[in-house]
Amino acid sequence: MSKIIMNPFTPIPKSPKSHVRGWATMWSQRLDAEIANKDTDVSLYEEIYIDHGVNFSGTMNLFGGYNTEVHNRVMQLVEAEQKGATLYSLDLPINEVGYVKQIEKRIGAATTTKSEIDLYDIEESLYAAHTLTMGDLKLPKAIIGDSHCLAYSTKDQKIDRRNGLTLYHVLNKIGLVPFINKSFAKNSSEIDLCLGSIDIRHHVFRHEVDAGAFAHRYAREIIKAQDYLETAINPCTPVPIETIDRKIPNTGKYRGESYFGSMDQRIDFTQEFIDVLNDYIEFEVVSPPKKWYTMDPYVYEKEIMEHGGSVHISPVYYRSIRGW
Protein backbone atom coordinates (compact mmCIF):
# COMPACT_ATOMS: atom_id res chain seq x y z
CA MET A 1 0.00 0.00 0.00
CA SER A 2 1.37 3.41 -0.98
CA LYS A 3 1.77 5.74 2.01
CA ILE A 4 3.02 9.30 2.29
CA ILE A 5 3.53 11.96 4.97
CA MET A 6 2.90 15.57 3.98
CA ASN A 7 2.08 19.06 5.21
CA PRO A 8 -0.24 20.78 2.73
CA PHE A 9 0.46 24.31 3.98
CA THR A 10 4.16 24.37 4.83
CA PRO A 11 5.93 21.59 2.91
CA ILE A 12 8.26 19.40 4.94
CA PRO A 13 11.83 20.66 4.36
CA LYS A 14 14.02 18.65 1.99
CA SER A 15 17.14 19.16 4.07
CA PRO A 16 17.99 15.99 6.04
CA LYS A 17 19.50 18.27 8.71
CA SER A 18 16.19 20.00 9.48
CA HIS A 19 14.61 19.44 12.92
CA VAL A 20 11.19 19.86 11.28
CA ARG A 21 12.02 17.08 8.84
CA GLY A 22 13.36 15.10 11.79
CA TRP A 23 9.86 14.74 13.25
CA ALA A 24 8.48 13.66 9.87
CA THR A 25 11.36 11.16 9.68
CA MET A 26 10.36 9.70 13.05
CA TRP A 27 6.88 9.07 11.71
CA SER A 28 8.25 7.81 8.40
CA GLN A 29 10.37 5.18 10.18
CA ARG A 30 7.40 3.92 12.15
CA LEU A 31 4.84 3.97 9.33
CA ASP A 32 7.14 2.87 6.52
CA ALA A 33 5.89 5.88 4.56
CA GLU A 34 7.50 8.28 2.11
CA ILE A 35 7.91 11.97 2.91
CA ALA A 36 6.40 14.36 0.37
CA ASN A 37 8.10 17.46 -0.95
CA LYS A 38 6.30 20.49 -2.35
CA ASP A 39 6.08 18.91 -5.83
CA THR A 40 4.78 15.48 -4.81
CA ASP A 41 1.30 14.65 -6.12
CA VAL A 42 -0.22 13.11 -3.00
CA SER A 43 -3.49 12.34 -4.81
CA LEU A 44 -1.74 9.22 -6.15
CA TYR A 45 -1.34 7.64 -2.69
CA GLU A 46 -3.67 5.33 -0.79
CA GLU A 47 -2.79 6.49 2.74
CA ILE A 48 -1.92 10.10 3.47
CA TYR A 49 -0.59 11.25 6.84
CA ILE A 50 -0.92 14.97 7.56
CA ASP A 51 2.03 16.19 9.60
CA HIS A 52 1.28 19.57 11.19
CA GLY A 53 4.92 20.17 12.06
CA VAL A 54 7.07 19.62 15.14
CA ASN A 55 6.56 23.25 16.25
CA PHE A 56 2.86 23.57 15.38
CA SER A 57 1.12 25.78 17.92
CA GLY A 58 -2.30 26.24 16.35
CA THR A 59 -1.62 28.66 13.49
CA MET A 60 -0.63 27.92 9.91
CA ASN A 61 2.62 29.55 8.83
CA LEU A 62 1.66 30.84 5.39
CA PHE A 63 4.29 33.45 4.62
CA GLY A 64 3.11 33.75 1.01
CA GLY A 65 -0.56 33.55 1.95
CA TYR A 66 -3.05 30.92 0.89
CA ASN A 67 -1.84 31.04 -2.71
CA THR A 68 -2.45 28.81 -5.71
CA GLU A 69 0.45 26.49 -4.87
CA VAL A 70 -0.88 25.85 -1.36
CA HIS A 71 -4.43 25.48 -2.62
CA ASN A 72 -3.37 22.91 -5.20
CA ARG A 73 -1.77 20.77 -2.50
CA VAL A 74 -4.92 20.99 -0.38
CA MET A 75 -7.04 19.98 -3.35
CA GLN A 76 -4.77 16.96 -3.95
CA LEU A 77 -5.81 15.83 -0.47
CA VAL A 78 -9.45 16.37 -1.38
CA GLU A 79 -9.06 14.47 -4.65
CA ALA A 80 -7.29 11.58 -2.93
CA GLU A 81 -9.94 11.30 -0.20
CA GLN A 82 -12.76 11.43 -2.74
CA LYS A 83 -11.08 8.61 -4.68
CA GLY A 84 -10.99 6.45 -1.55
CA ALA A 85 -7.64 7.25 0.05
CA THR A 86 -7.51 7.17 3.84
CA LEU A 87 -6.36 10.38 5.54
CA TYR A 88 -4.72 10.54 8.96
CA SER A 89 -4.03 13.58 11.12
CA LEU A 90 -0.80 12.99 13.03
CA ASP A 91 -0.59 13.93 16.72
CA LEU A 92 -3.77 16.05 16.79
CA PRO A 93 -7.45 15.56 15.90
CA ILE A 94 -8.05 17.43 12.66
CA ASN A 95 -11.01 19.35 14.13
CA GLU A 96 -8.66 20.84 16.75
CA VAL A 97 -6.28 22.13 14.10
CA GLY A 98 -8.79 24.54 12.58
CA TYR A 99 -7.39 24.64 9.06
CA VAL A 100 -10.72 25.37 7.35
CA LYS A 101 -11.42 28.40 9.57
CA GLN A 102 -7.91 29.69 9.00
CA ILE A 103 -8.33 29.34 5.23
CA GLU A 104 -11.68 31.13 5.45
CA LYS A 105 -10.05 34.09 7.22
CA ARG A 106 -7.72 34.51 4.27
CA ILE A 107 -10.50 34.91 1.72
CA GLY A 108 -10.25 38.38 0.25
CA ALA A 109 -6.54 38.79 0.97
CA ALA A 110 -4.27 39.82 -1.89
CA THR A 111 -2.85 36.30 -2.17
CA THR A 112 -6.25 34.59 -2.07
CA THR A 113 -9.29 34.84 -4.30
CA LYS A 114 -12.75 33.54 -3.52
CA SER A 115 -12.89 31.62 -6.77
CA GLU A 116 -9.92 29.48 -5.67
CA ILE A 117 -11.64 28.02 -2.66
CA ASP A 118 -14.32 25.40 -2.23
CA LEU A 119 -14.48 25.28 1.55
CA TYR A 120 -17.22 22.66 1.60
CA ASP A 121 -15.17 20.01 -0.22
CA ILE A 122 -12.07 20.86 1.80
CA GLU A 123 -13.94 20.60 5.07
CA GLU A 124 -15.62 17.33 4.10
CA SER A 125 -12.32 15.68 3.15
CA LEU A 126 -10.16 17.04 5.96
CA TYR A 127 -12.71 16.18 8.62
CA ALA A 128 -12.72 12.60 7.35
CA ALA A 129 -9.13 12.25 8.57
CA HIS A 130 -8.53 9.77 11.38
CA THR A 131 -6.36 10.80 14.32
CA LEU A 132 -3.11 8.91 14.81
CA THR A 133 -0.76 9.58 17.72
CA MET A 134 2.47 7.89 18.71
CA GLY A 135 0.52 6.34 21.57
CA ASP A 136 -1.60 4.44 19.06
CA LEU A 137 1.40 2.60 17.64
CA LYS A 138 1.95 -0.96 18.79
CA LEU A 139 5.61 -0.55 19.69
CA PRO A 140 7.13 -2.25 22.75
CA LYS A 141 9.25 0.63 24.06
CA ALA A 142 8.85 4.37 24.57
CA ILE A 143 10.78 7.57 25.13
CA ILE A 144 9.42 10.61 26.99
CA GLY A 145 10.98 14.02 27.07
CA ASP A 146 11.68 17.41 25.57
CA SER A 147 12.28 18.12 21.88
CA HIS A 148 15.71 16.42 22.06
CA CYS A 149 14.02 13.03 22.45
CA LEU A 150 13.81 12.78 18.65
CA ALA A 151 17.59 12.43 18.52
CA TYR A 152 17.70 9.84 21.32
CA SER A 153 14.83 7.62 20.15
CA THR A 154 15.02 4.22 18.47
CA LYS A 155 12.67 2.87 15.81
CA ASP A 156 10.95 0.51 18.26
CA GLN A 157 9.94 3.36 20.58
CA LYS A 158 6.81 5.45 20.79
CA ILE A 159 7.81 9.09 21.27
CA ASP A 160 6.01 11.21 23.86
CA ARG A 161 7.48 14.60 22.89
CA ARG A 162 6.91 17.60 25.18
CA ASN A 163 8.51 20.71 23.69
CA GLY A 164 10.06 22.91 26.38
CA LEU A 165 9.71 20.39 29.21
CA THR A 166 12.27 20.72 32.01
CA LEU A 167 13.53 18.17 34.49
CA TYR A 168 13.10 20.77 37.24
CA HIS A 169 9.38 20.98 36.46
CA VAL A 170 8.95 17.20 36.43
CA LEU A 171 10.73 16.68 39.75
CA ASN A 172 9.34 19.68 41.61
CA LYS A 173 5.88 20.26 40.16
CA ILE A 174 4.66 16.81 39.08
CA GLY A 175 6.77 13.97 40.43
CA LEU A 176 8.36 11.36 38.19
CA VAL A 177 5.87 8.54 38.86
CA PRO A 178 2.74 10.71 38.23
CA PHE A 179 4.48 12.16 35.17
CA ILE A 180 5.07 8.74 33.63
CA ASN A 181 1.62 7.51 34.70
CA LYS A 182 0.00 10.30 32.67
CA SER A 183 1.94 9.30 29.56
CA PHE A 184 0.96 6.71 26.97
CA ALA A 185 4.43 5.29 27.64
CA LYS A 186 3.50 3.95 31.07
CA ASN A 187 2.74 0.39 29.92
CA SER A 188 5.86 0.02 27.79
CA SER A 189 8.40 -2.72 28.46
CA GLU A 190 11.16 -0.11 28.66
CA ILE A 191 11.12 3.68 28.95
CA ASP A 192 13.84 6.21 28.15
CA LEU A 193 13.67 9.65 29.78
CA CYS A 194 15.14 12.56 27.82
CA LEU A 195 15.28 15.51 30.24
CA GLY A 196 17.76 18.05 31.56
CA SER A 197 19.16 19.78 28.48
CA ILE A 198 16.83 22.77 28.79
CA ASP A 199 17.61 23.03 32.50
CA ILE A 200 21.35 23.29 31.79
CA ARG A 201 20.79 25.91 29.12
CA HIS A 202 18.42 28.16 31.03
CA HIS A 203 17.65 27.33 34.63
CA VAL A 204 20.33 25.68 36.76
CA PHE A 205 22.63 28.70 36.93
CA ARG A 206 19.80 31.11 37.61
CA HIS A 207 18.70 28.95 40.54
CA GLU A 208 22.25 28.02 41.65
CA VAL A 209 21.54 24.32 41.29
CA ASP A 210 24.31 21.89 42.27
CA ALA A 211 24.99 19.41 39.46
CA GLY A 212 25.73 16.45 41.72
CA ALA A 213 22.70 16.98 43.94
CA PHE A 214 20.43 17.49 40.93
CA ALA A 215 21.65 14.29 39.26
CA HIS A 216 21.46 12.27 42.50
CA ARG A 217 17.88 13.34 43.05
CA TYR A 218 16.98 12.44 39.47
CA ALA A 219 18.64 9.03 39.81
CA ARG A 220 16.84 8.28 43.09
CA GLU A 221 13.50 9.20 41.51
CA ILE A 222 14.22 6.94 38.54
CA ILE A 223 14.98 3.99 40.80
CA LYS A 224 11.79 4.58 42.80
CA ALA A 225 9.75 4.90 39.61
CA GLN A 226 11.25 1.73 38.21
CA ASP A 227 10.35 -0.23 41.35
CA TYR A 228 6.85 1.23 41.51
CA LEU A 229 6.01 0.83 37.81
CA GLU A 230 7.95 -2.44 37.39
CA THR A 231 9.38 -1.10 34.16
CA ALA A 232 12.98 -0.53 33.09
CA ILE A 233 13.62 3.22 33.00
CA ASN A 234 16.74 4.63 31.36
CA PRO A 235 17.82 8.28 31.62
CA CYS A 236 19.32 10.03 28.61
CA THR A 237 22.32 12.28 29.06
CA PRO A 238 21.86 15.99 28.31
CA VAL A 239 23.04 17.14 24.88
CA PRO A 240 26.62 18.44 24.49
CA ILE A 241 27.22 22.19 24.78
CA GLU A 242 27.71 24.32 21.67
CA THR A 243 29.63 27.59 21.42
CA ILE A 244 28.63 30.91 22.93
CA ASP A 245 28.66 32.41 19.42
CA ARG A 246 25.81 30.30 18.09
CA LYS A 247 22.80 32.42 17.18
CA ILE A 248 19.75 30.82 18.75
CA PRO A 249 16.23 31.51 17.36
CA ASN A 250 13.70 33.08 19.70
CA THR A 251 11.98 29.72 20.19
CA GLY A 252 15.13 28.50 21.95
CA LYS A 253 15.50 31.49 24.25
CA TYR A 254 14.24 32.13 27.77
CA ARG A 255 13.47 35.71 28.76
CA GLY A 256 15.32 36.81 25.65
CA GLU A 257 18.54 35.01 26.58
CA SER A 258 20.12 32.15 24.63
CA TYR A 259 21.57 30.62 27.79
CA PHE A 260 22.61 31.35 31.38
CA GLY A 261 26.07 30.51 32.72
CA SER A 262 29.28 30.49 30.68
CA MET A 263 30.07 27.80 28.12
CA ASP A 264 32.68 26.27 30.46
CA GLN A 265 30.23 26.26 33.37
CA ARG A 266 27.63 24.48 31.31
CA ILE A 267 30.17 21.96 30.00
CA ASP A 268 31.35 21.20 33.55
CA PHE A 269 27.76 20.91 34.85
CA THR A 270 26.85 18.54 32.00
CA GLN A 271 29.84 16.29 32.64
CA GLU A 272 29.27 16.11 36.41
CA PHE A 273 25.57 15.38 35.84
CA ILE A 274 26.49 12.54 33.46
CA ASP A 275 29.17 11.16 35.80
CA VAL A 276 26.68 10.93 38.68
CA LEU A 277 24.09 9.15 36.51
CA ASN A 278 26.69 6.64 35.31
CA ASP A 279 27.87 5.99 38.88
CA TYR A 280 24.41 5.78 40.43
CA ILE A 281 22.33 4.06 37.78
CA GLU A 282 22.93 0.30 37.45
CA PHE A 283 21.05 0.01 34.17
CA GLU A 284 21.54 1.79 30.85
CA VAL A 285 22.27 5.50 30.57
CA VAL A 286 21.52 6.49 26.98
CA SER A 287 24.21 8.72 25.54
CA PRO A 288 25.41 10.05 22.20
CA PRO A 289 29.03 9.21 21.26
CA LYS A 290 31.30 10.31 24.13
CA LYS A 291 33.63 12.13 21.74
CA TRP A 292 30.88 14.70 21.10
CA TYR A 293 31.31 15.92 24.68
CA THR A 294 35.08 16.41 24.39
CA MET A 295 35.47 17.60 20.80
CA ASP A 296 36.00 21.26 19.95
CA PRO A 297 32.57 22.92 20.52
CA TYR A 298 32.93 24.80 17.24
CA VAL A 299 33.44 21.52 15.38
CA TYR A 300 30.54 19.90 17.24
CA GLU A 301 28.29 22.83 16.37
CA LYS A 302 29.27 22.83 12.69
CA GLU A 303 29.22 19.09 12.08
CA ILE A 304 26.73 17.55 14.50
CA MET A 305 24.07 20.19 15.19
CA GLU A 306 21.20 21.17 12.95
CA HIS A 307 22.05 23.94 10.53
CA GLY A 308 20.36 27.30 11.00
CA GLY A 309 21.11 28.08 14.64
CA SER A 310 18.76 25.70 16.44
CA VAL A 311 19.64 23.93 19.70
CA HIS A 312 19.12 20.44 18.27
CA ILE A 313 21.27 17.60 17.03
CA SER A 314 21.00 17.21 13.27
CA PRO A 315 18.66 14.38 12.22
CA VAL A 316 21.43 12.77 10.17
CA TYR A 317 23.12 12.03 13.52
CA TYR A 318 20.04 10.68 15.32
CA ARG A 319 20.41 7.46 17.29
CA SER A 320 17.86 5.70 15.07
CA ILE A 321 19.95 6.54 12.01
CA ARG A 322 23.53 6.31 13.33
CA GLY A 323 22.97 3.54 15.84
CA TRP A 324 24.73 5.11 18.84
LOZA-611794 format. One line per field, with one value per residue (C-alpha): residue number from 0; residue in three letters; x, y, z. Coordinates in steps of 0.2 Angstrom, whole numbers, plus 5000, padded with zeros to 4 digits. Layout:
N
nr = NUM, ...
rest = ALA, ...
X = X, ...
Y = Y, ...
Z = Z, ...
This chain:
324
nr = 0, 1, 2, 3, 4, 5, 6, 7, 8, 9, 10, 11, 12, 13, 14, 15, 16, 17, 18, 19, 20, 21, 22, 23, 24, 25, 26, 27, 28, 29, 30, 31, 32, 33, 34, 35, 36, 37, 38, 39, 40, 41, 42, 43, 44, 45, 46, 47, 48, 49, 50, 51, 52, 53, 54, 55, 56, 57, 58, 59, 60, 61, 62, 63, 64, 65, 66, 67, 68, 69, 70, 71, 72, 73, 74, 75, 76, 77, 78, 79, 80, 81, 82, 83, 84, 85, 86, 87, 88, 89, 90, 91, 92, 93, 94, 95, 96, 97, 98, 99, 100, 101, 102, 103, 104, 105, 106, 107, 108, 109, 110, 111, 112, 113, 114, 115, 116, 117, 118, 119, 120, 121, 122, 123, 124, 125, 126, 127, 128, 129, 130, 131, 132, 133, 134, 135, 136, 137, 138, 139, 140, 141, 142, 143, 144, 145, 146, 147, 148, 149, 150, 151, 152, 153, 154, 155, 156, 157, 158, 159, 160, 161, 162, 163, 164, 165, 166, 167, 168, 169, 170, 171, 172, 173, 174, 175, 176, 177, 178, 179, 180, 181, 182, 183, 184, 185, 186, 187, 188, 189, 190, 191, 192, 193, 194, 195, 196, 197, 198, 199, 200, 201, 202, 203, 204, 205, 206, 207, 208, 209, 210, 211, 212, 213, 214, 215, 216, 217, 218, 219, 220, 221, 222, 223, 224, 225, 226, 227, 228, 229, 230, 231, 232, 233, 234, 235, 236, 237, 238, 239, 240, 241, 242, 243, 244, 245, 246, 247, 248, 249, 250, 251, 252, 253, 254, 255, 256, 257, 258, 259, 260, 261, 262, 263, 264, 265, 266, 267, 268, 269, 270, 271, 272, 273, 274, 275, 276, 277, 278, 279, 280, 281, 282, 283, 284, 285, 286, 287, 288, 289, 290, 291, 292, 293, 294, 295, 296, 297, 298, 299, 300, 301, 302, 303, 304, 305, 306, 307, 308, 309, 310, 311, 312, 313, 314, 315, 316, 317, 318, 319, 320, 321, 322, 323
rest = MET, SER, LYS, ILE, ILE, MET, ASN, PRO, PHE, THR, PRO, ILE, PRO, LYS, SER, PRO, LYS, SER, HIS, VAL, ARG, GLY, TRP, ALA, THR, MET, TRP, SER, GLN, ARG, LEU, ASP, ALA, GLU, ILE, ALA, ASN, LYS, ASP, THR, ASP, VAL, SER, LEU, TYR, GLU, GLU, ILE, TYR, ILE, ASP, HIS, GLY, VAL, ASN, PHE, SER, GLY, THR, MET, ASN, LEU, PHE, GLY, GLY, TYR, ASN, THR, GLU, VAL, HIS, ASN, ARG, VAL, MET, GLN, LEU, VAL, GLU, ALA, GLU, GLN, LYS, GLY, ALA, THR, LEU, TYR, SER, LEU, ASP, LEU, PRO, ILE, ASN, GLU, VAL, GLY, TYR, VAL, LYS, GLN, ILE, GLU, LYS, ARG, ILE, GLY, ALA, ALA, THR, THR, THR, LYS, SER, GLU, ILE, ASP, LEU, TYR, ASP, ILE, GLU, GLU, SER, LEU, TYR, ALA, ALA, HIS, THR, LEU, THR, MET, GLY, ASP, LEU, LYS, LEU, PRO, LYS, ALA, ILE, ILE, GLY, ASP, SER, HIS, CYS, LEU, ALA, TYR, SER, THR, LYS, ASP, GLN, LYS, ILE, ASP, ARG, ARG, ASN, GLY, LEU, THR, LEU, TYR, HIS, VAL, LEU, ASN, LYS, ILE, GLY, LEU, VAL, PRO, PHE, ILE, ASN, LYS, SER, PHE, ALA, LYS, ASN, SER, SER, GLU, ILE, ASP, LEU, CYS, LEU, GLY, SER, ILE, ASP, ILE, ARG, HIS, HIS, VAL, PHE, ARG, HIS, GLU, VAL, ASP, ALA, GLY, ALA, PHE, ALA, HIS, ARG, TYR, ALA, ARG, GLU, ILE, ILE, LYS, ALA, GLN, ASP, TYR, LEU, GLU, THR, ALA, ILE, ASN, PRO, CYS, THR, PRO, VAL, PRO, ILE, GLU, THR, ILE, ASP, ARG, LYS, ILE, PRO, ASN, THR, GLY, LYS, TYR, ARG, GLY, GLU, SER, TYR, PHE, GLY, SER, MET, ASP, GLN, ARG, ILE, ASP, PHE, THR, GLN, GLU, PHE, ILE, ASP, VAL, LEU, ASN, ASP, TYR, ILE, GLU, PHE, GLU, VAL, VAL, SER, PRO, PRO, LYS, LYS, TRP, TYR, THR, MET, ASP, PRO, TYR, VAL, TYR, GLU, LYS, GLU, ILE, MET, GLU, HIS, GLY, GLY, SER, VAL, HIS, ILE, SER, PRO, VAL, TYR, TYR, ARG, SER, ILE, ARG, GLY, TRP
X = 5000, 5007, 5009, 5015, 5018, 5014, 5010, 4999, 5002, 5021, 5030, 5041, 5059, 5070, 5086, 5090, 5098, 5081, 5073, 5056, 5060, 5067, 5049, 5042, 5057, 5052, 5034, 5041, 5052, 5037, 5024, 5036, 5029, 5037, 5040, 5032, 5040, 5032, 5030, 5024, 5007, 4999, 4983, 4991, 4993, 4982, 4986, 4990, 4997, 4995, 5010, 5006, 5025, 5035, 5033, 5014, 5006, 4989, 4992, 4997, 5013, 5008, 5021, 5016, 4997, 4985, 4991, 4988, 5002, 4996, 4978, 4983, 4991, 4975, 4965, 4976, 4971, 4953, 4955, 4964, 4950, 4936, 4945, 4945, 4962, 4962, 4968, 4976, 4980, 4996, 4997, 4981, 4963, 4960, 4945, 4957, 4969, 4956, 4963, 4946, 4943, 4960, 4958, 4942, 4950, 4961, 4948, 4949, 4967, 4979, 4986, 4969, 4954, 4936, 4936, 4950, 4942, 4928, 4928, 4914, 4924, 4940, 4930, 4922, 4938, 4949, 4936, 4936, 4954, 4957, 4968, 4984, 4996, 5012, 5003, 4992, 5007, 5010, 5028, 5036, 5046, 5044, 5054, 5047, 5055, 5058, 5061, 5079, 5070, 5069, 5088, 5088, 5074, 5075, 5063, 5055, 5050, 5034, 5039, 5030, 5037, 5035, 5043, 5050, 5049, 5061, 5068, 5066, 5047, 5045, 5054, 5047, 5029, 5023, 5034, 5042, 5029, 5014, 5022, 5025, 5008, 5000, 5010, 5005, 5022, 5017, 5014, 5029, 5042, 5056, 5056, 5069, 5068, 5076, 5076, 5089, 5096, 5084, 5088, 5107, 5104, 5092, 5088, 5102, 5113, 5099, 5093, 5111, 5108, 5122, 5125, 5129, 5113, 5102, 5108, 5107, 5089, 5085, 5093, 5084, 5068, 5071, 5075, 5059, 5049, 5056, 5052, 5034, 5030, 5040, 5047, 5065, 5068, 5084, 5089, 5097, 5112, 5109, 5115, 5133, 5136, 5139, 5148, 5143, 5143, 5129, 5114, 5099, 5081, 5068, 5060, 5076, 5077, 5071, 5067, 5077, 5093, 5101, 5108, 5113, 5130, 5146, 5150, 5163, 5151, 5138, 5151, 5157, 5139, 5134, 5149, 5146, 5128, 5132, 5146, 5133, 5120, 5133, 5139, 5122, 5112, 5115, 5105, 5108, 5111, 5108, 5121, 5127, 5145, 5156, 5168, 5154, 5157, 5175, 5177, 5180, 5163, 5165, 5167, 5153, 5141, 5146, 5146, 5134, 5120, 5106, 5110, 5102, 5106, 5094, 5098, 5096, 5106, 5105, 5093, 5107, 5116, 5100, 5102, 5089, 5100, 5118, 5115, 5124
Y = 5000, 5017, 5029, 5046, 5060, 5078, 5095, 5104, 5122, 5122, 5108, 5097, 5103, 5093, 5096, 5080, 5091, 5100, 5097, 5099, 5085, 5076, 5074, 5068, 5056, 5049, 5045, 5039, 5026, 5020, 5020, 5014, 5029, 5041, 5060, 5072, 5087, 5102, 5095, 5077, 5073, 5066, 5062, 5046, 5038, 5027, 5032, 5051, 5056, 5075, 5081, 5098, 5101, 5098, 5116, 5118, 5129, 5131, 5143, 5140, 5148, 5154, 5167, 5169, 5168, 5155, 5155, 5144, 5132, 5129, 5127, 5115, 5104, 5105, 5100, 5085, 5079, 5082, 5072, 5058, 5056, 5057, 5043, 5032, 5036, 5036, 5052, 5053, 5068, 5065, 5070, 5080, 5078, 5087, 5097, 5104, 5111, 5123, 5123, 5127, 5142, 5148, 5147, 5156, 5170, 5173, 5175, 5192, 5194, 5199, 5182, 5173, 5174, 5168, 5158, 5147, 5140, 5127, 5126, 5113, 5100, 5104, 5103, 5087, 5078, 5085, 5081, 5063, 5061, 5049, 5054, 5045, 5048, 5039, 5032, 5022, 5013, 4995, 4997, 4989, 5003, 5022, 5038, 5053, 5070, 5087, 5091, 5082, 5065, 5064, 5062, 5049, 5038, 5021, 5014, 5003, 5017, 5027, 5045, 5056, 5073, 5088, 5104, 5115, 5102, 5104, 5091, 5104, 5105, 5086, 5083, 5098, 5101, 5084, 5070, 5057, 5043, 5054, 5061, 5044, 5038, 5052, 5047, 5034, 5026, 5020, 5002, 5000, 4986, 4999, 5018, 5031, 5048, 5063, 5078, 5090, 5099, 5114, 5115, 5116, 5130, 5141, 5137, 5128, 5143, 5156, 5145, 5140, 5122, 5109, 5097, 5082, 5085, 5087, 5071, 5061, 5067, 5062, 5045, 5041, 5046, 5035, 5020, 5023, 5025, 5009, 4999, 5006, 5004, 4988, 4995, 4997, 5016, 5023, 5041, 5050, 5061, 5080, 5086, 5092, 5111, 5122, 5138, 5155, 5162, 5152, 5162, 5154, 5158, 5165, 5149, 5142, 5157, 5161, 5179, 5184, 5175, 5161, 5153, 5157, 5153, 5152, 5139, 5131, 5131, 5122, 5110, 5106, 5105, 5093, 5081, 5081, 5077, 5063, 5056, 5055, 5046, 5033, 5030, 5029, 5020, 5002, 5000, 5009, 5028, 5032, 5044, 5050, 5046, 5052, 5061, 5074, 5080, 5082, 5088, 5106, 5115, 5124, 5108, 5100, 5114, 5114, 5095, 5088, 5101, 5106, 5120, 5137, 5140, 5129, 5120, 5102, 5088, 5086, 5072, 5064, 5060, 5053, 5037, 5028, 5033, 5032, 5018, 5026
Z = 5000, 4995, 5010, 5011, 5025, 5020, 5026, 5014, 5020, 5024, 5015, 5025, 5022, 5010, 5020, 5030, 5044, 5047, 5065, 5056, 5044, 5059, 5066, 5049, 5048, 5065, 5059, 5042, 5051, 5061, 5047, 5033, 5023, 5011, 5015, 5002, 4995, 4988, 4971, 4976, 4969, 4985, 4976, 4969, 4987, 4996, 5014, 5017, 5034, 5038, 5048, 5056, 5060, 5076, 5081, 5077, 5090, 5082, 5067, 5050, 5044, 5027, 5023, 5005, 5010, 5004, 4986, 4971, 4976, 4993, 4987, 4974, 4987, 4998, 4983, 4980, 4998, 4993, 4977, 4985, 4999, 4986, 4977, 4992, 5000, 5019, 5028, 5045, 5056, 5065, 5084, 5084, 5079, 5063, 5071, 5084, 5070, 5063, 5045, 5037, 5048, 5045, 5026, 5027, 5036, 5021, 5009, 5001, 5005, 4991, 4989, 4990, 4979, 4982, 4966, 4972, 4987, 4989, 5008, 5008, 4999, 5009, 5025, 5021, 5016, 5030, 5043, 5037, 5043, 5057, 5072, 5074, 5089, 5094, 5108, 5095, 5088, 5094, 5098, 5114, 5120, 5123, 5126, 5135, 5135, 5128, 5109, 5110, 5112, 5093, 5093, 5107, 5101, 5092, 5079, 5091, 5103, 5104, 5106, 5119, 5114, 5126, 5118, 5132, 5146, 5160, 5172, 5186, 5182, 5182, 5199, 5208, 5201, 5195, 5202, 5191, 5194, 5191, 5176, 5168, 5174, 5163, 5148, 5135, 5138, 5155, 5150, 5139, 5142, 5143, 5145, 5141, 5149, 5139, 5151, 5158, 5142, 5144, 5163, 5159, 5146, 5155, 5173, 5184, 5185, 5188, 5203, 5208, 5206, 5211, 5197, 5209, 5220, 5205, 5196, 5212, 5215, 5197, 5199, 5215, 5208, 5193, 5204, 5214, 5198, 5191, 5207, 5208, 5189, 5187, 5171, 5165, 5165, 5157, 5158, 5143, 5145, 5142, 5124, 5122, 5124, 5108, 5107, 5115, 5097, 5090, 5086, 5094, 5087, 5098, 5101, 5110, 5121, 5139, 5144, 5128, 5133, 5123, 5139, 5157, 5164, 5153, 5141, 5152, 5167, 5157, 5150, 5168, 5174, 5160, 5163, 5182, 5179, 5167, 5179, 5193, 5183, 5177, 5194, 5202, 5189, 5187, 5171, 5154, 5153, 5135, 5128, 5111, 5106, 5121, 5109, 5106, 5123, 5122, 5104, 5100, 5103, 5086, 5077, 5086, 5082, 5063, 5060, 5073, 5076, 5065, 5053, 5055, 5073, 5082, 5099, 5091, 5085, 5066, 5061, 5051, 5068, 5077, 5086, 5075, 5060, 5067, 5079, 5094
